[in-house]
Amino acid sequence: MGRVMAEEVWRGVVREVLERISKRLNVESAIIFGSWSRGGGGEWSDVDILIVTESIERVSILDRFYIAAECRVPRADIFLYTYRELESMVRKGNPLALSALIDGVPVKLSERVGALIDYAKRRYERRGRFYVERPS
């Protein structure tokens, strides 16, 4: 699959996921991360999509998996977090959160998630496959 065709495929996957999930949740931000955001996605790669929404604030983790499964399309993995959860993950150096915020490609972005991206990029840097705190 050529690069342009592959990009069209992942854009279609993202568009469909956002259409489905927006019917159930108020999506504040959506960020593509993982191999596709780094230009390494291939024919067999899933598209990792981080969704930030306050609609799940009181929803159990099992119910979140159920919502993600209902809204999933082939070749997409959906990760649902509130802003507060994502912010806590960043402060703790969580690799999923850092990968999404530092290397990810926002397709929908709120002001406060944009500010959290800036914070993560100032505080952490990628070294190989890991993120480390920058010296003060």
Steps between C-alpha positions, in 0.01 A plus 500: 500500500647836402559775756222727368252212484594389855445853631160512331410170670590620851323832446187308401528278808539805726208680338273199549605451864438867578158488335403195704639614833363855464149353498562368855754738653595865487852477351726776631815382322610214277864411436649235271808341653722197457653385174265699275585831666872428462467411132562132559149364461463227245241280340451295818528783754207606715427868549529598868256779591505680834166664581472761776144539627335601824200284402667197662591662831284263704512203264677185620801366312301197383224721362763712325631188328142418399450850353833481315409157363160622382656799321801313365551443132743248352862614535433744785582487871318758712626631835253706708615738776378810677724805495580456870603137446720594204661784695577262790649246259730766353620613842581135585688448171251247359641382163160474327410858593845631407500319167160647412582854611863530390500298176130495419306678228200695632190475281285694747660707774367705791700786643574324828613176333720715273653656813555150645682402179728803541565406865583138409740611225678738740525245782584179308706392204507177306816290514463199278182326611482677837405843633721660762463815701702790369757644741367805686 
